[in-house]
């Protein structure tokens, strides 16, 4: 088994609109796995962990990418 990592680069060709958010044009949609997030509650004045369930991300009219998930156990 071989692990390959992408080289870290700084994106220089990413345009941004007036709000400061990037204007990416995605060509596919994907599934985001469930995860924990620290949510700030202004009324309490602190952060609490909340569970974010699995959901579909990306444009709805684009094809779904992904395949079978493979877990690797390393020692």
N, C-alpha and C positions, 0 to 999 in steps of 0.2 A: 504494500500500500504506500502511496506517495501523497503527501499533503502539499498542495500548491496554494500560495497566497498571492493575491493581486498586489502589485506595487502601489504604494501610497503616493498619490499625486494630488496637487492642488488644482481644482478646476478653474481654468482661466476663461473658458468660453461660455460660462453660464450667465445668460442675461438675467436681469432682475427688473421687475416692474416698479411702479412708484411706491408700493407698499413694502418693498424690500424682500418680498418672497420671490423665489425663482419661478421662471415660467417654463417648467419642464413639460415636454410632450411625451407621455408614456405610450409605448406601443403594445402593452400587455397589462393584465391585471394579475394579482397574486393573493395568496392567503397569508394573513398575519397570524402567527400562533398566539395563544393566550399568554399573558404576562402580567406581572404586578407593576403598579405605578404608584408613586407617592403623590397623592392628590392634596393640594393645598385647600384648606377650608378657612375662609376669611372669618366666618362667625366664631370659629374655635381658635383661630390664630396659630394653627399648626398643620402639619402634614400627617395624613393617614394613608396607609397602603390600601389600594383598591385593586380588584381583579378586572383586567380588561380581557373579555372573552375573544375567542377566535373570530376573525371577520375578514371580509373580502376588501382588498384595497386596490386602488387604481381605477381607471375608467371602466364603467360597466359595459361599454360596447366593444371592448378589446378582448382578445383571446386570453384565457387563463393559462398561466405557465405553472410549472412545478410538476412533480411526479411523486413517486413513492419516497417516503422519508426513510433514510437509512441512519441508524444509530451505530456509532463505533465505540467500543469499549477499549480503552487503552490503560496500560499499567505503567 
